[in-house]
Amino acid sequence: MARVCTLCGKSPHMSVTRTLLRGKYNPTAKTRKYPNLQWVRIGSGKRVKACTQCIKRMAVTQ
């Protein structure tokens, strides 16, 4: 579970290109979008992977 936020549980999800932008001769496959995870130290000094939204949320509460 390397690409999951330890605080909120955000994980990768599948994404597709809009149907109008593709056609019969230009098919598009599904792509996987990953959350923006960063290493950050929490209050106990432990390093965890957190998404940037959680990092912003922690900065506001402190």
NORBELQUI-V264337 format. One record per pair of residues at least 6 apart in sequence whose ideal C-beta (glycine too) atoms are under 7 Angstrom apart, sorted by sequence separation. I is the first residue (numbers start at 0). J is the second residue. If there is no record, write none. Layout:
BEGIN
i:j
I:J
I:J
END
This chain:
BEGIN
i:j
3:9
21:27
40:46
41:47
3:10
2:10
38:46
39:47
2:11
38:48
39:49
16:27
15:27
36:48
37:49
36:49
15:29
36:50
37:51
14:29
35:50
39:54
13:29
14:30
34:50
35:51
37:54
13:31
14:32
11:31
12:32
11:32
11:33
9:34
4:34
2:33
4:36
2:36
9:50
5:47
5:48
6:49
7:50
4:48
5:49
4:49
4:50
7:53
6:53
4:53
END
